[in-house]
């Protein structure tokens, strides 16, 4: 007679097998492979470029240290690793899949690299300098992209199945290259979000600097929203779909070509939001529609800001002629421009007040 394994026994055996497989996977993930760059080429598939026998395997953690002989890396291994960390100064191409953490010390040049978070997929970008990431795909929540420690991250995202939150820390900067989507965006005091800035290699006329946030977008007081008034590229914008809190953030406008600025009356959109209930606060020194701001790199080039409501729910700027009486202070708050008659009346009033004071002192 043929004896069959009882169902409960089969279930127990399957559970034991899964447990052993999980344990084996944990053991495999514990391995650390360090890049030496001594294999005579830049390929990660070349075992001699690593300090681990045979090179990295699925589930390993990878380290690309400052001491490596070659910091040009062609990632062609086609395996998913647990973690990967890059010291400053690397140039990376190819596609790197990781499960847990991608840790980048700027500067980093990623000429054609795709960093894809297959599992939890957190990304930490820090250090001093630019981390150029031309493709960052499938980073999933509840993890995040964090830019800290003075780094400048310029990121283009090819796809985002489930957008993750982006956090920009003090002294750091995040530039959205193209197609970047986030579940939330926070910019700390001293941090900067830049839009409409082209990534390296962008073709003239292509859309650049676009960022869509499906959740809340929050700027802290003392943070900066920077916009490039570009004429070479089709400028992107911030799409804040579920709330835009400005909280007194600074607005910085950079003119791409100060010798050929926007024409008077030309309007640009910086940010879009659902309606007036989704906008909280104003930019520092720009309390109301009609307030004036001067380009940070082009004295004499002025814009007027507008905060739209309801169906016209946009933060926009319009190029205007230089005011007769430029705003004082940090150079942002609008001051009414007086005509000749008003100036003459003001002069008479000032002269009268002065005569009255002199008469009062002499009596």
C-alpha positions as CSV (number, residue, x, y, z in Angstrom):
1,X,0.0,0.0,0.0
2,X,1.2,3.5,-0.9
3,X,1.3,5.7,2.2
4,X,0.6,9.4,1.6
5,X,2.0,12.1,3.8
6,X,-0.8,13.6,5.9
7,X,-1.8,17.2,5.1
8,X,-0.7,18.5,8.5
9,X,2.7,16.8,8.0
10,X,3.1,18.3,4.6
11,X,2.3,21.7,6.0
12,X,4.9,21.3,8.8
13,X,7.6,20.1,6.3
14,X,6.9,23.1,4.1
15,X,7.1,25.5,7.1
16,X,10.4,24.0,8.1
17,X,11.8,24.3,4.6
18,X,10.7,27.9,4.4
19,X,12.4,28.6,7.8
20,X,15.6,27.0,6.6
21,X,15.5,29.0,3.4
22,X,14.9,32.2,5.3
23,X,17.8,31.4,7.7
24,X,20.1,30.7,4.7
25,X,19.0,34.0,3.1
26,X,19.9,35.9,6.3
27,X,23.3,34.2,6.4
28,X,23.9,35.1,2.7
29,X,22.9,38.7,3.3
30,X,25.5,39.0,6.1
31,X,28.4,38.8,3.6
32,X,30.2,42.1,2.8
33,X,32.0,42.5,-0.5
34,X,34.3,45.4,-0.9
35,X,35.3,46.9,-4.3
36,X,39.0,47.1,-4.9
37,X,39.0,48.0,-8.6
38,X,42.2,46.0,-9.2
39,X,40.7,43.7,-11.9
40,X,42.0,45.6,-14.9
41,X,38.6,46.9,-15.9
42,X,35.5,48.6,-14.3
43,X,33.1,45.7,-14.4
44,X,31.4,44.5,-11.3
45,X,31.2,41.0,-12.8
46,X,35.0,40.7,-12.7
47,X,35.8,38.8,-9.6
48,X,39.3,40.3,-9.3
49,X,37.7,43.7,-8.7
50,X,36.4,42.5,-5.3
51,X,38.0,41.3,-2.0
52,X,35.4,38.4,-1.7
53,X,36.1,35.2,-3.5
54,X,34.3,34.9,-6.8
55,X,32.8,38.4,-6.4
56,X,29.4,39.3,-4.9
57,X,26.3,37.1,-5.0
58,X,22.6,37.7,-4.4
59,X,21.9,39.2,-1.0
60,X,25.4,40.5,-0.3
61,X,26.2,44.0,1.0
62,X,28.5,46.0,-1.2
63,X,31.0,48.7,-0.2
64,X,32.7,51.0,-2.7
65,X,35.4,52.6,-0.5
66,X,37.6,55.8,-0.9
67,X,40.7,53.5,-1.0
68,X,39.7,51.7,-4.3
69,X,42.3,51.8,-7.1
70,X,39.5,52.5,-9.6
71,X,36.4,54.6,-8.9
72,X,34.8,54.1,-12.3
73,X,32.3,51.4,-11.9
74,X,30.3,49.6,-14.6
75,X,27.6,47.7,-12.8
76,X,26.9,44.6,-14.9
77,X,26.3,41.9,-12.3
78,X,22.5,41.6,-12.6
79,X,21.9,40.6,-9.0
80,X,20.0,42.2,-6.2
81,X,22.1,43.1,-3.2
82,X,21.0,43.9,0.3
83,X,22.8,47.2,0.6
84,X,25.3,49.3,-1.3
85,X,27.5,52.2,0.0
86,X,29.6,54.6,-2.1
87,X,32.4,56.8,-0.9
88,X,32.8,60.1,-2.6
89,X,34.2,60.4,-6.1
90,X,32.7,57.4,-7.9
91,X,31.3,57.4,-11.4
92,X,28.8,54.7,-11.9
93,X,26.9,53.2,-14.9
94,X,24.7,50.2,-15.4
95,X,21.8,49.1,-13.1
96,X,22.1,48.3,-9.4
97,X,19.2,46.6,-7.7
98,X,19.2,46.8,-3.9
99,X,16.7,45.6,-1.2
100,X,17.4,47.8,1.9
101,X,19.7,50.8,1.7
102,X,21.6,52.8,-0.9
103,X,24.1,55.0,0.9
104,X,25.8,57.7,-1.2
105,X,28.5,60.1,-0.2
106,X,28.7,63.0,-2.6
107,X,30.1,63.8,-5.0
108,X,28.9,61.0,-7.2
109,X,28.7,60.9,-11.0
110,X,26.1,58.4,-12.2
111,X,26.4,58.8,-16.0
112,X,23.9,56.2,-17.0
113,X,23.2,54.4,-13.7
114,X,19.9,53.1,-12.5
115,X,19.5,52.6,-8.8
116,X,16.4,50.5,-8.2
117,X,15.0,49.8,-4.7
118,X,13.4,46.4,-5.1
119,X,12.5,45.9,-1.4
120,X,12.4,48.6,1.2
121,X,14.7,50.7,-0.9
122,X,15.8,53.7,1.3
123,X,18.3,56.1,-0.2
124,X,20.6,58.3,1.9
125,X,22.6,61.0,0.1
126,X,25.1,63.0,2.2
127,X,28.4,64.7,2.1
128,X,29.6,67.8,0.3
129,X,29.1,68.1,-3.4
130,X,26.8,66.9,-6.2
131,X,25.3,63.4,-6.4
132,X,24.2,63.2,-9.9
133,X,21.6,60.3,-10.2
134,X,20.2,60.2,-13.7
135,X,17.8,57.3,-13.0
136,X,16.3,56.3,-9.6
137,X,13.5,53.7,-10.0
138,X,10.9,51.9,-7.8
139,X,11.8,53.4,-4.4
140,X,8.9,52.2,-2.2
141,X,7.5,53.5,1.1
142,X,7.6,53.5,4.0
143,X,11.2,54.2,3.3
144,X,12.6,57.4,1.9
145,X,15.1,59.4,0.0
146,X,17.0,61.6,2.4
147,X,19.5,64.3,1.4
148,X,21.6,65.5,4.3
149,X,25.0,66.9,5.4
150,X,25.3,69.5,2.7
151,X,24.9,67.3,-0.3
152,X,23.3,68.4,-3.5
153,X,21.3,65.5,-5.1
154,X,20.2,66.0,-8.7
155,X,17.8,63.1,-9.4
156,X,15.9,61.9,-12.4
157,X,13.4,59.1,-11.7
158,X,12.5,56.7,-14.5
159,X,9.5,55.2,-12.7
160,X,8.0,55.0,-9.2
161,X,5.5,52.3,-8.6
162,X,4.8,53.5,-5.1
163,X,6.4,56.9,-4.5
164,X,8.5,57.4,-1.3
165,X,8.8,60.5,0.8
166,X,11.7,62.9,0.1
167,X,13.4,64.8,3.0
168,X,15.9,67.6,2.3
169,X,18.0,68.5,5.4
170,X,19.7,71.6,6.6
171,X,22.4,72.9,4.2
172,X,21.4,70.3,1.5
173,X,19.8,70.7,-1.9
174,X,17.5,68.5,-4.0
175,X,17.1,69.1,-7.7
176,X,14.3,67.2,-9.5
177,X,15.7,66.3,-12.9
178,X,12.6,64.9,-14.6
179,X,9.7,62.7,-13.8
180,X,10.3,62.5,-10.0
181,X,7.3,61.5,-7.9
182,X,7.2,61.5,-4.1
183,X,4.6,60.6,-1.5
184,X,5.6,63.6,0.6
185,X,8.2,66.3,0.6
186,X,9.8,68.1,3.5
187,X,12.4,70.8,3.2
188,X,14.1,71.7,6.5
189,X,15.4,75.2,7.5
190,X,18.5,75.8,5.5
191,X,17.5,73.2,2.9
192,X,16.8,74.0,-0.8
193,X,14.4,72.5,-3.3
194,X,15.3,73.4,-6.9
195,X,13.0,73.0,-9.9
196,X,13.4,73.7,-13.6
197,X,17.1,72.8,-13.4
198,X,18.3,70.5,-16.1
199,X,20.2,67.3,-15.3
200,X,23.5,66.6,-17.0
201,X,23.0,65.6,-20.6
202,X,19.5,67.0,-21.0
203,X,18.7,67.9,-24.6
204,X,17.6,71.5,-25.4
205,X,13.8,71.7,-25.5
206,X,13.2,68.8,-23.2
207,X,11.1,69.1,-20.0
208,X,13.3,69.4,-17.0
209,X,12.9,70.0,-13.3
210,X,9.5,68.4,-12.7
211,X,8.4,67.1,-9.3
212,X,5.0,65.6,-8.4
213,X,4.2,65.2,-4.7
214,X,1.1,63.1,-4.0
215,X,1.0,63.9,-0.3
216,X,1.8,67.0,1.7
217,X,4.6,69.4,0.7
218,X,6.1,71.3,3.6
219,X,8.8,74.0,3.6
220,X,10.2,75.1,7.0
221,X,10.8,78.7,7.7
222,X,14.3,79.4,6.6
223,X,14.2,76.9,3.7
224,X,14.5,77.9,0.1
225,X,12.5,77.3,-3.1
226,X,14.7,77.9,-6.1
227,X,13.5,78.3,-9.6
228,X,15.6,78.4,-12.8
229,X,14.1,80.8,-15.3
230,X,15.3,78.7,-18.2
231,X,14.8,79.6,-21.9
232,X,16.8,76.6,-23.3
233,X,14.6,73.9,-21.8
234,X,10.9,73.4,-21.2
235,X,10.7,74.3,-17.5
236,X,9.1,71.9,-15.0
237,X,7.3,72.8,-11.9
238,X,6.3,71.5,-8.4
239,X,3.0,69.7,-8.5
240,X,1.8,69.7,-4.8
241,X,-1.3,67.6,-5.0
242,X,-2.2,67.4,-1.4
243,X,-1.2,70.6,0.3
244,X,1.6,73.2,-0.1
245,X,2.9,74.8,3.1
246,X,5.3,77.6,2.4
247,X,5.7,78.8,6.0
248,X,7.9,81.8,5.1
249,X,10.4,79.9,2.9
250,X,12.6,82.1,0.8
251,X,12.0,82.3,-3.0
252,X,15.1,82.4,-5.1
253,X,14.8,83.0,-8.9
254,X,17.9,82.3,-11.0
255,X,17.9,83.7,-14.6
256,X,19.5,81.2,-17.0
257,X,20.8,84.0,-19.3
258,X,20.7,87.4,-17.7
259,X,21.6,89.0,-21.0
260,X,18.4,87.6,-22.5
261,X,15.8,87.5,-19.8
262,X,12.1,86.9,-20.1
263,X,10.1,89.6,-21.8
264,X,8.1,92.1,-19.7
265,X,4.8,90.4,-19.0
266,X,6.0,86.8,-19.4
267,X,4.5,84.5,-16.8
268,X,6.0,81.3,-15.3
269,X,4.4,78.7,-13.0
270,X,6.5,77.6,-10.0
271,X,4.0,75.4,-8.2
272,X,0.5,74.0,-8.6
273,X,-1.9,72.9,-5.9
274,X,-5.6,71.8,-5.8
275,X,-7.2,75.1,-4.5
276,X,-6.7,77.9,-2.0
277,X,-7.4,75.6,0.9
278,X,-4.3,73.6,-0.1
279,X,-2.0,76.6,0.2
280,X,-0.6,77.6,3.7
281,X,1.6,80.6,4.2
282,X,3.5,82.7,1.8
283,X,7.1,83.2,0.7
284,X,9.3,85.3,3.1
285,X,8.9,89.0,2.2
286,X,6.2,88.2,-0.4
287,X,3.1,88.5,1.6
288,X,0.5,89.0,-1.2
289,X,-0.1,88.8,-4.9
290,X,1.8,91.7,-6.6
291,X,4.8,91.5,-4.3
292,X,8.1,91.9,-6.1
293,X,11.2,89.8,-6.1
294,X,14.5,90.4,-7.9
295,X,16.5,87.6,-9.6
296,X,19.3,86.5,-7.3
297,X,21.9,86.5,-10.1
298,X,20.6,89.4,-12.2
299,X,20.2,92.8,-10.5
300,X,17.6,94.8,-12.3
301,X,15.5,91.9,-13.4
302,X,12.3,91.8,-11.4
303,X,9.3,89.5,-11.1
304,X,5.9,89.9,-9.5
305,X,4.5,86.9,-7.6
306,X,0.9,85.8,-7.6
307,X,-0.8,83.2,-5.3
308,X,-3.8,81.8,-7.2
309,X,-7.0,80.4,-5.7
310,X,-9.6,77.8,-6.7
311,X,-9.4,76.9,-10.4
312,X,-6.3,79.1,-10.8
313,X,-4.4,77.4,-8.0
314,X,-0.8,78.3,-9.0
315,X,2.1,80.1,-7.5
316,X,3.3,82.1,-10.5
317,X,5.8,84.9,-11.3
318,X,5.5,87.5,-14.0
319,X,8.4,89.5,-15.4
320,X,7.9,93.2,-14.7
321,X,9.8,96.4,-15.3
322,X,12.2,97.5,-12.6
323,X,10.3,99.5,-9.9
324,X,11.0,103.2,-9.5
325,X,11.4,102.6,-5.8
326,X,13.0,99.2,-5.4
327,X,11.9,97.2,-2.3
328,X,14.2,97.5,0.7
329,X,15.5,94.9,3.0
330,X,16.2,91.5,1.6
331,X,14.8,92.7,-1.7
332,X,11.5,91.0,-1.8
333,X,8.6,92.9,-0.3
334,X,6.6,95.1,-2.7
335,X,6.5,98.9,-2.4
336,X,3.9,101.0,-4.2
337,X,5.5,102.9,-7.1
338,X,4.6,106.6,-6.9
339,X,3.9,108.8,-10.0
340,X,5.3,112.3,-10.5
341,X,2.3,114.0,-8.9
342,X,2.4,111.8,-5.9
343,X,6.1,112.3,-5.5
344,X,5.6,116.1,-5.7
345,X,2.9,115.9,-3.0
346,X,5.1,113.8,-0.8
347,X,7.9,116.4,-1.1
348,X,5.5,119.2,-0.1
349,X,4.4,117.2,2.9
350,X,7.9,116.4,4.0
351,X,8.9,120.1,3.5
352,X,5.9,121.2,5.6
353,X,6.7,118.8,8.4
354,X,10.3,120.1,8.5
355,X,9.2,123.7,8.6
356,X,6.8,123.0,11.4
357,X,9.5,121.2,13.4
358,X,11.9,124.2,12.9
359,X,9.2,126.7,14.1
360,X,8.4,124.5,17.1
361,X,12.1,124.4,18.1
362,X,12.5,128.2,17.8
363,X,9.5,129.1,20.0
